């Protein structure tokens, strides 16, 4: 029980890994969700309900099922997995990338939903005005749509961040429980819970995850408030 | 208002009759229990073999067996908290002794019923050939950049045994950084089945149950603590005693062996 603040090496690794996965997850999800949320809010196209259903599937499916499907679709025996291994020598499952991918799939519906709703609230007239005044489509998107939808974008990103901090089922199925590679906070907590006499460690990690989640939530509130004042 | 009252009355009546029906059902169950029924709490790793044993038991004694399958620890906790088990089948001695120490086992009716062993497995299409005797020494090389899939040595029983065996061969420290710890032994099997790990350690019974893996090495039984299954009688049900004796009878011997257990 040495190290910083009485945490041992495994615990520190789990905490850092959790934050890393959550950051990667939200950074990768954000641009994708911005594009998809915008398309969903502004356009209707063939197959829209199907895409909508696919995006939302991980929200209603048990995470273990999501993890299992990912294992079937991206694992070594799948076509994609074989191609990936033969061309680049990459094995996705049971690696750090797998933990990030699992988190992305599970938290993606939350961020898309939030962005889409806030973009639907943006008056299309303002976008039209910007276009008429000569701004390009892209410029309009970045200078008008995104700033106006900012509160939804921020809270969506934080939600995705928080969800990926809490991700357990899909991660343990698709990424495993490897210390220092895929053992995030919830997985470490689960592992400690199985061992008699480790209640103290478990409690410590539970507290850490509560604190991290609180900070994330407070940050999002603060960011949204600051935007409102500006 | 009147109407609402009427609905409430009807609802009450319906729920009352359901409760009555349920309790009647329970009563008749209890009566049967005294005659021919036996409730068996069994470790999940016995699932396949037990289904066959139960089938032949039911035919022979005209009895019916109710199975409750879960991890040995979970079952022990259920019994401790008052679940009515007639026979408890544990995947290790510790949990069986724990139940015995709490006074749930009747008249020392506790016995070993089977043993299991550990094997090294690889996916069916793997290049690794059926073992030379010293394949275990090549383990670190064979694993290479891949993983060795096995139950988490911190809390999964199969993982604990695997760690003991590896330590016995002086291999644990060489492979510990390549271990893929799974939440139970069945997941360890699945990971190898899906070709995600080139090698894994599971019970020989698990290896036997899968078409997608092959055994490439055996761990000597003396390399780890004995993996034994223990039966205990926890009620005065006579059928329970019959079942308990049936588990160690000549008739069930071929079934145990067929599923990879050691008697």
Contacts between the chains, C-beta under 8 A, distances in Angstrom:
chain1	res1	chain2	res2	distance
A	71	B	194	6.4
A	71	B	196	7.6
A	75	B	194	5.4
A	75	B	195	7.4
A	75	B	196	6.0
A	76	B	194	6.7
A	76	B	195	4.3
A	76	B	196	5.4
A	77	B	194	5.6
A	77	B	195	4.9
A	91	B	196	7.6
A	93	B	194	7.8
A	93	B	196	5.0
A	94	B	147	6.4
A	94	B	180	5.9
A	94	B	191	7.5
A	94	B	196	5.7
A	94	B	197	7.6
A	172	B	183	6.4
A	176	B	180	5.3
A	176	B	181	7.4
A	176	B	182	7.1
A	176	B	191	7.7
A	177	B	152	6.7
A	177	B	181	5.4
A	177	B	182	7.3
A	177	B	183	7.0
A	178	B	147	7.9
A	178	B	179	8.0
A	178	B	180	6.2
A	178	B	181	7.1
A	190	B	183	7.9
A	191	B	152	6.5
A	191	B	154	6.3
A	191	B	155	7.0
A	191	B	181	8.0
A	194	B	152	7.5
A	194	B	154	6.9
A	194	B	155	3.5
A	194	B	156	7.9
A	195	B	154	5.5
A	195	B	155	5.3
